[in-house]
Amino acid sequence: MGTETSDDAAVFRLDAKRALVATVDFFAPVVDDPRDYGAIAAANALSDVYAMGGRPLYALNLVGFPRGQPWELLHEILAGGAEKAHEAGCPIVGGHSVDDLEPKYGLAVTGLVDPRRVLRNQGAKPGDALLLSKALGTGIAVAAIKKQQASPELLRAAVAQMKTLNRAAGEVFARGWKNVRALTDVTGFGLLGHLDSMLRASRARAVLRAGMLRLLPGVRVLARAGLVPAGSVANLEFVEPRTQFPAEMDRTDRLVLADAQTNGGMLAAVEAKSAQRFLRALADAGVPAVQIGEVVPARKREPGIAVEGALGG
């Protein structure tokens, strides 16, 4: 499995029961604390393995660091990444570093999956329930953090969510793989972008119920104040031609739906009869997932996503 449907990771079959999952991700700092930054970057990279139904085996560090900066900062970044990888049971066994103008950190991760149980971003069918495991708004939160306009409540909530591994949710979906039609994680392309990719790969449409979405505290107010990253604006422009919004939904709320996420939640299309069972299993695993809509039949000349209702929060 390669780049055909813009899936979360590549999959290379070894034999009838084993396949490797390969992914890489790195980025510049999203928070001020270097250890938190390292943990967030590692959790974000590991997420793509979980999104394929796999488990991480090992990882390699990817580091860009300005030569003139204190080495203690780099130590903290690497320590945060190592702690998160250890939590995932994924040893960091090496890596590579270069001199760079600003810090950059992430991981190249190799995982393992049964090739018969790979969970892809395609395969959603009409009637399936759409589940999402995390709140939206980390892109807006990061923009506010950089401008020193994030409230203490938002800072705590955003950092905690971005540091949270998608392992628990991934394991629930991997165990219930027979009833999971499609799976992806919500990261840089935002909820609308990743849902759009899933639907185009599945040749389906979806109804997205905005009122069911969980939001980080205060992100709608911040969006109205203009604290929206450029990536979120680009996401909305890309997906707007294939999205039908309620007439009363203003541009700022549309941007929240398209907000570029860092280590966002797992987005799953599951058989409708299994939706409540998955939600209970996720809750038991400490994952506050919600049902955010459903897949519907594709129709010619109609947008792939129909947003209904209004955002709360």
PyMOL commands that set and color helices and strands:
alter all, ss='L'
color gray80, all
select helices_A, chain A and resi 34-50+71-87+115-117+138-146+152-163+167-175+177-179+190-202+210-212+219-224+230-242+251-257+272-284
alter helices_A, ss='H'
color red, helices_A
select strands_A, chain A and resi 10-13+19-27+55-65+92-99+104-113+129-132+180-185+205-209+243-244+266-270+290-296+305-308
alter strands_A, ss='S'
color yellow, strands_A
deselect
rebuild
show_as cartoon
